[in-house]
Amino acid sequence: MKQSSIIPKVTLVGAGPGSKDLITIRGLRALQQADIILYDALVDKGLLNEASANTPKIYVGKRCGHHSMVQEEINALLVASAFNYGHVVRLKGGDPFVFGRASEEIEHIESFGIPVGVVPGISSAIAVPANQGIPLTKRGVSGSFWVATATKKEGSFSNDLRLAAQSSATLVILMGLRKIDAIVTLVKEFRGGLTPLAVIQNGTLENEFCMVSTLNNMGDITSNLDVSQPGIIVIGDVVSEHPTFFEDEVQRVIASQL
């Protein structure tokens, strides 16, 4: 029941790319001060232990084909939780403003007069490749990078990928593993088949898994790919900075001659 002493507010907190120790200090403090926490699928569950054991924690994650709640239900729950509990922490994987639908949630919450704060998080788009030794930019190799999602709101293939593929920039594609064949086919229209490619799953976690290859040999990756797990696709010459890239390429050349 709502009490007069309750002061509703919501803080959107970026939990970082995966591992619980990659949240910011400000984000951790907000988590510890929360009266209730609504958390996403990509949040390390160990991070929830940093909050009080008495703080309610509600899972509102959305994964492909498995939505615990639709976005409208999450919006309504955020508002109700703020009025009933006080300080709501909306814990999101990565950074709230990178494909996190934060703007939609803020607009809905503020329409009820509830103040909203945002704590930025380390985006998986940058941190996950870095954790594998892949820089997104390197002097003389790549001077910029694109971060894109493979699918638009209505479910269609993102036209931005075609524009990105025509550039010389590093491509970082989130939420694209189920469309990796189509992505590679598109990129090969504008880039050579020897262009390096990496797929990283469960980034920064103990079970992190990285596969590197080239556009021409993408089958080496797809044959070992578990599309039920989250992952990031990186395409560009910077992928050759991965410690095993040239070793793997030599093995592929040797195998092709046998």
NORNOR-V831338 format. One record per residue. RES is the residue in three letters. PSI is psi in radians with two decimals (NA if undefined). NEAR is the number of other ideal C-beta (glycine too) atoms within 12 Angstrom. D_CENTER is the distance of its C-alpha to the mean C-alpha in whole Angstrom. Layout:
BEGIN
RES_PSI_NEAR_D_CENTER + RES_PSI_NEAR_D_CENTER
END
This chain:
BEGIN
MET_2.40_8_36 + LYS_2.38_14_35 + GLN_2.63_12_37 + SER_-0.41_9_39 + SER_-0.16_10_37 + ILE_2.25_20_33 + ILE_1.85_18_32 + PRO_2.39_29_29 + LYS_2.76_31_25 + VAL_2.40_45_22 + THR_2.12_42_19 + LEU_2.09_43_15 + VAL_2.23_47_14 + GLY_2.12_42_11 + ALA_-0.14_48_10 + GLY_-3.07_42_9 + PRO_-0.21_39_7 + GLY_-1.33_39_9 + SER_2.42_27_12 + LYS_-0.41_28_14 + ASP_0.15_20_16 + LEU_0.19_32_13 + ILE_2.69_39_14 + THR_2.84_24_16 + ILE_-0.73_17_20 + ARG_-0.70_22_20 + GLY_-0.71_39_17 + LEU_-0.69_28_19 + ARG_-0.72_19_22 + ALA_-0.71_36_21 + LEU_-0.73_42_20 + GLN_-0.34_24_23 + GLN_0.03_24_25 + ALA_2.56_38_23 + ASP_-0.39_31_26 + ILE_2.58_35_23 + ILE_2.28_42_20 + LEU_2.05_45_17 + TYR_2.71_40_14 + ASP_3.05_42_11 + ALA_-0.60_29_11 + LEU_0.13_43_8 + VAL_2.31_43_10 + ASP_2.09_31_12 + LYS_-0.45_23_16 + GLY_-0.41_19_18 + LEU_-0.50_36_17 + LEU_-0.40_30_19 + ASN_-0.25_17_22 + GLU_-0.30_30_22 + ALA_2.90_33_23 + SER_2.48_18_26 + ALA_-0.41_11_27 + ASN_-0.12_11_29 + THR_2.13_27_26 + PRO_2.43_23_25 + LYS_2.08_30_21 + ILE_2.20_28_20 + TYR_2.18_23_17 + VAL_0.53_34_16 + GLY_2.65_25_13 + LYS_2.01_26_12 + ARG_2.79_21_12 + CYS_2.01_20_13 + GLY_-0.04_10_17 + HIS_1.43_11_17 + HIS_2.08_17_16 + SER_-0.56_19_18 + MET_2.62_22_19 + VAL_2.87_14_19 + GLN_-0.65_24_17 + GLU_-0.62_16_21 + GLU_-0.67_19_22 + ILE_-0.76_34_19 + ASN_-0.81_32_20 + ALA_-0.68_21_24 + LEU_-0.65_31_23 + LEU_-0.79_44_22 + VAL_-0.84_30_25 + ALA_-0.71_24_27 + SER_-0.66_35_26 + ALA_-0.75_36_26 + PHE_-0.53_27_30 + ASN_-0.46_21_30 + TYR_-0.63_32_29 + GLY_-1.90_26_28 + HIS_1.95_35_25 + VAL_2.23_44_22 + VAL_2.08_49_19 + ARG_1.79_48_16 + LEU_2.05_46_13 + LYS_2.54_47_9 + GLY_2.58_49_6 + GLY_-2.27_42_5 + ASP_2.39_32_8 + PRO_-0.51_38_10 + PHE_0.10_23_11 + VAL_1.66_30_8 + PHE_0.61_34_8 + GLY_0.04_36_8 + ARG_0.47_27_12 + ALA_-0.70_36_13 + SER_-0.67_19_16 + GLU_-0.75_24_18 + GLU_-0.72_36_18 + ILE_-0.78_27_19 + GLU_-0.74_18_22 + HIS_-0.79_27_23 + ILE_-0.79_34_23 + GLU_-0.37_24_25 + SER_-0.28_15_28 + PHE_0.15_22_29 + GLY_0.26_15_30 + ILE_2.21_31_27 + PRO_2.51_19_26 + VAL_2.32_32_22 + GLY_2.74_28_21 + VAL_2.27_29_17 + VAL_1.93_32_16 + PRO_2.68_26_13 + GLY_2.85_41_11 + ILE_2.10_32_10 + SER_2.39_34_7 + SER_-0.43_45_5 + ALA_-0.55_38_6 + ILE_-0.78_30_10 + ALA_-0.66_33_10 + VAL_-0.83_41_9 + PRO_-0.72_44_12 + ALA_-0.66_30_14 + ASN_-0.38_29_14 + GLN_0.17_34_15 + GLY_0.33_22_18 + ILE_1.92_40_16 + PRO_2.48_28_17 + LEU_-0.42_33_16 + THR_2.58_23_19 + LYS_2.33_21_22 + ARG_2.24_9_26 + GLY_-0.11_10_28 + VAL_-0.98_21_25 + SER_2.15_29_22 + GLY_0.02_17_22 + SER_2.99_19_19 + PHE_2.64_31_16 + TRP_2.41_30_14 + VAL_2.12_34_11 + ALA_2.77_36_11 + THR_2.58_32_10 + ALA_-0.38_36_12 + THR_2.34_24_14 + LYS_3.09_17_15 + LYS_-0.73_11_16 + GLU_0.05_7_19 + GLY_-0.08_13_18 + SER_2.86_14_19 + PHE_2.38_22_18 + SER_2.18_29_17 + ASN_-0.37_16_20 + ASP_-0.50_26_18 + LEU_-0.62_36_17 + ARG_-0.74_22_21 + LEU_-0.75_16_21 + ALA_-0.70_31_19 + ALA_-0.51_31_20 + GLN_-0.23_17_24 + SER_3.10_22_23 + SER_0.14_23_23 + ALA_2.77_30_20 + THR_2.38_41_17 + LEU_2.23_46_14 + VAL_2.04_47_11 + ILE_2.11_43_9 + LEU_2.62_39_6 + MET_0.74_34_8 + GLY_0.09_39_11 + LEU_-0.60_34_12 + ARG_-0.22_26_15 + LYS_0.39_30_16 + ILE_-0.61_34_16 + ASP_-0.80_23_20 + ALA_-0.63_25_20 + ILE_-0.83_39_18 + VAL_-0.74_35_20 + THR_-0.74_20_23 + LEU_-0.85_30_22 + VAL_-0.62_40_21 + LYS_-0.25_22_25 + GLU_-0.40_17_26 + PHE_-0.26_22_26 + ARG_2.70_29_25 + GLY_2.70_18_27 + GLY_-0.29_19_27 + LEU_0.07_22_27 + THR_2.22_32_23 + PRO_2.61_39_21 + LEU_2.49_48_18 + ALA_2.53_47_15 + VAL_2.18_43_13 + ILE_2.18_40_11 + GLN_2.60_30_10 + ASN_0.80_28_10 + GLY_2.35_41_9 + THR_0.01_35_11 + LEU_2.97_31_13 + GLU_-0.53_13_17 + ASN_0.47_16_16 + GLU_2.44_25_14 + PHE_2.20_26_15 + CYS_2.34_35_15 + MET_2.33_34_18 + VAL_2.55_39_19 + SER_-2.69_37_22 + THR_2.93_32_23 + LEU_-0.67_35_23 + ASN_-0.54_23_26 + ASN_0.50_27_25 + MET_-0.41_32_22 + GLY_-0.45_18_24 + ASP_-0.53_24_24 + ILE_-0.87_36_20 + THR_-0.49_25_20 + SER_-0.30_14_23 + ASN_0.23_19_21 + LEU_2.30_28_18 + ASP_1.70_18_16 + VAL_-0.09_23_15 + SER_-0.22_15_14 + GLN_2.58_24_12 + PRO_2.66_38_8 + GLY_2.88_40_8 + ILE_2.40_51_8 + ILE_2.27_53_11 + VAL_2.21_51_13 + ILE_2.25_49_16 + GLY_2.91_42_19 + ASP_-0.39_32_22 + VAL_-0.37_35_20 + VAL_-0.41_43_19 + SER_-0.20_30_22 + GLU_-0.24_26_22 + HIS_2.39_30_20 + PRO_-0.50_15_23 + THR_0.01_22_24 + PHE_-0.96_31_23 + PHE_-0.59_18_27 + GLU_-0.77_14_28 + ASP_-0.66_26_27 + GLU_-0.71_24_28 + VAL_-0.75_13_31 + GLN_-0.65_18_31 + ARG_-0.70_24_30 + VAL_-0.75_16_33 + ILE_-0.78_11_36 + ALA_-0.58_12_35 + SER_-0.35_12_35 + GLN_-0.17_8_39 + LEU_NA_7_40
END
